[in-house]
Amino acid sequence: MNITILGAGAMGCIYGGFLASSGENQVTLVDIWKDHMDAINQNGLTIMTPDGEKVIKNLRGMYSAAEAGPAELVVVFVKATLTEEAVRQAAALIGPDTMVLTLQNGLGNVEKICKVVPAKQVIAGTTAFGASIKGPGRIHQGGSGDTVIGELDGQITERVTRLKGVLDRAGLFGKVADNVLGLIWSKLSVNVGINAIAAVCNIKNGQILDFPESAALQEAAVNECLAVAKAKGITFPAGDPLEHVREVTRMTGQNTCSMLQDVMAKRQTEIAVINGAVVDGGLETGVPTPVNAVLTSLIKTIQSSYPKA
């Protein structure tokens, strides 16, 4: 399969690297970070996995979608705040039969993509993998888990079944779901329970459960998310949603979450589409969300304190 990853940050590189190493016909990373793309093109992509380093050389890095050309599958991994603009600029990647899969954090990415791409071409999903960038061309895998995908209308189609097989062959643990909204909210609850807390406290994911104060903060933030989802009529996958958040926290215990990586690099975060989305949902439904409101305000304050360019 001809696959292009739109947004070659840590997660985009994990997926691009694993898919390339599994023997897919062509895997392309598209990102504006020139040093990163140059390093990959010259030396390959190095992924530090729990089993040791692996260097993947059968993939290519491009600075623009126009260079890459049309793909059978485009996997969107840009930051949620940039989704609509990035997909518009990536029009050269998307033909009439191209599948566009979002595995991004937060709420609203499907809606933003559907403003640019026909909804029938869009597939939504979530990933439990964790990763961080260690430098141009070098990625650290901080955790692994299922990649769950689904059609927007809940049907189990031939194409999502085929895509599951592609993910499985790459070691990305593909699963198909018939409840994509519940899937997205389940992933949101994980991000709500990890990202802002780890970023404010400057700790790795697993350390959230090491301290009673941060563990209690996680529980409170997630419970607010679950209450908002219930008020909106969202049905979560089977099992205890809060325990699922704790399980992912443990599974990605050594990972530095993306929001903490952003704070450390003095970049804008995705707080508005994670904890901020819970606050917005609470305002819409009348559900109180004080913990998420405080976490959102703290991250926004940190962002406002960055040195001016």
N, C-alpha and C positions, 0 to 999 in steps of 0.2 A: 504494500500500500504506500502511496505517495502521501507523506504526512508532514505538515508544517506546524511548528509550535510558535504561536504568536505571543511573545514575551518570554525571553530566555533568562529569567531570574533563576533562583534556586530551584523552584518547583518545575518550571519549564524545562530546565536542564535535566532534572531527574527523569522526567517523562521522555524527553527527547533522547537522552542517553540510553535508557532502558529499551526504548522502542528500536533504536538503531542497532543496539547490540543483539537484539532478537532476530535480526535479519530482514526487517522491513525494507522494501525496495529503495526508498529514499526518504530520509528524515532531514528536515531543514529547520534551523533555529533562526527566528527573525527578532532582532533587538537593535536598539539604537546605540547600545554601549559598544563602541568601536573596539576598545582594548580587549573586551571579552570575546567578541566575535573573531578578532584577529588571532587571539591565543588559541581558540578552538580550531580555527582553520589551519594554523601552523603546527600545533602540537597535539591536537585532539582534546576531548573533554575528559578531565580527571574527576572521578567520583570516589570519594572516600566512604566506603560502605562498612557495615559492621564486620564484613569478612575480609576487608583489606581494600587497597586502592585498585580501581579498574580504569583503564584509559580507553576511551571510545574514539576511533578515528574515522569511522564511516558515516559521518554526518557533516553537514556544512552550516556555516554561520553566514547570515546575510544582514545587511543594515536596513533593508527596505523590502516591503512585500513585492514591489515591482520587479526586483531582482529575482525573487524566488519563483514567481509564476504560479499558476493554478495548482491546487492540491485536491486529493480525494477527501482528506480529513484535515481540518484546522482545529487545533486545540488552543483555546484562549486562556492565557495565564497572565495577562497584564493586570495591573492593579485595578480594582473595581472603579476607582474614581476616573480612570482613563478609558473604560471599556468602549463607550460609544465612539469616541474619537478614534481610538486605535483600530476598531473594526472598520470604520469608514475609510481610514487610510490604507487598510489592508484589502481593499476591493479586488486587487489583482490576484489575490489568493483564492477567491471564492467564485467558482463557476456555478452553473445551474444545478449540478448534482453534488456539490461539495457538502459534506457534513461539517457542521460547526459545533464543536463540543466545548462547553464552558465547565471548567473545574475550579472556578475562582471562589474566593472567600466572599462572604456577605450576601446581602439581598439586592435584587434589582438588576443583576447582570443579564439574566434571560431577557427581561423587558428591553434593556438597552440594545442588546444584539438584535432583537426582533425589529427594532426601528430601522435597521440597516439590511438585515438578511431575512428572507421569507421564513416565517415560523416553522414551516414544514422541514426546513433544512437544519434546524437547531435541536441539539440534544443537551440536556442538563446533567450534571453529575457532581460528585464530591470525591475527595480523596483524603485518606487518613495518613498519607505520607508526610514526612517533615524533612526540611532541608535548609541549609544556609550556604551562602556564598563565602568562600575563603579567599577569593581573588580571581582575576581574569582566568577563565578556563578551569577553575577548581571549585568543586562543590562538595559539601559534606552532607551525607544522608543521615538525618537525625532520628528517623523512625519510619515504620512502614505499616501498611494496613490496606483495607479494601479500597478499590476504585469502583464506586457505584454509579451507574448511568441509567438514564431513562428517557423515553419520549415524553414530550410535553403533555400529550393527551393520555399518557398511561399505558398505551398499547405496547405489547411485546412484539416488536417487529423483527424482520430478518436482519435489518441493518444493525440494530443494537445488539442482537445476538452475535452477529459477525464481529462487531467491534469488541464485545466482551472477549471473544477468542483472541483478538489481537492483543488486548491488554493482558490476558492470561499468559500468552506466550512470552510476553516481555517481563513477566514476574511482577506485574502491577495489580494482580488479584482482582480481576474484573467480576462484577456482579451486575445484574439487571434488576431495576426496580419498577414497579407500576404506580408509584406514588411520588412523583418528582418534587412536588411542593413540600411534602413531609421530609423528603430527603434533604432539600435545601435548608429547611428550618432545623433539621437535626444537625447539619454541619454548622449552621449559624450558632446553635447552642454550644457547640464545642469551641468555636472561636470566641464567643462571649465569655466562656469559662476559663479561657487561657490567655488570650492575647493582651488585653489591656492590663490584667493583673500582673503578668510577667513583665510587661514593659514598664509599668509604674514601679514595681519592686526590684527590677533589674535581676531577675532570676530565670533559670531554665524552667521548662515546662514542668518537669517532675517535681521540682522544689515547691510548687504550689501546694502539693499534698503533704509536704514535709512539715509545714507549720500550721498550727490550728487556726491562726488568724487568716491566712491566705486561703486555706481550705474552706473556711466558713464564708469568706468573701466569694469564692467560686460558687458555692452552693446557692448563696443568695442571688447572685447575678443570673445564674442559670434558671433558677425558679421563676424569676421575673420574666425571662424569655419564654419559658414554658407557659406561663399564665397569659402572656400576650398572644402566643400561638393558639392557645385554646379559645381565647376570645374571638380569634379570626377564623375559627373552625378548621384549623390545621390538624391533621392526624399524623402522629409520629410513627416511625417504624416500630415493630414489636420490641418489647423490652423496656427497661427503666431508663428514660432519657438521661437522668442525672448520673446514673452509674455508667452509662455510655461515655459521658464527658470525662468522668474519672478514669475510665479504661484508656481512652485516647491520651489523656494526660500522662498516664503511666507508660503507655507504649511509645510516646514521643518524649520520654523523660529527659533525655540528654540534648534535646533540640532547643536552640535559641529561636523563639517564635519570630515570625515575619515582622510583627509590630515592634518588638524589641530591636530587631535588626534595623528597622527604619529609624527608630529613636536614636540608636547608637550612631547611625550614619547621618543624622540630622535631616532625614527625609520626611515628607508628609506621609501619614499613615492612612489606613482604611477604617479608622474609628467610626466615621459617619455611616458606613454601611454594615457595621458590626454592632457594637454596643449602642451607637447612635440610632441604628435602625430599630432596636428594641424600645428606645425612648420614644421615637416617632410612633411606633405601633401602640405604645401605651397611651399616648395622647389621643390617637384615633379611637381606641377602644375603651378608654376610661380606666385602664389598669395602671396602678402605681408602679413606677420603675425607678425608685430613688438610688439604688446601688448603681445601676447602669448610667444614670444621669451623672453621678459623681465620677465614675470611671471615665466617661466621655469628656467631662470638663477637665479632668486631670490630664488626659492625653492632649487635649486641645491646648491647654496651658503650656505643656512641655513643648509642643510644636511652635507656639507663639514665642517661646524663649530662645529658639534657635538664633544663632548669629545671622544678621542680615548679610546677604551676598553683596 
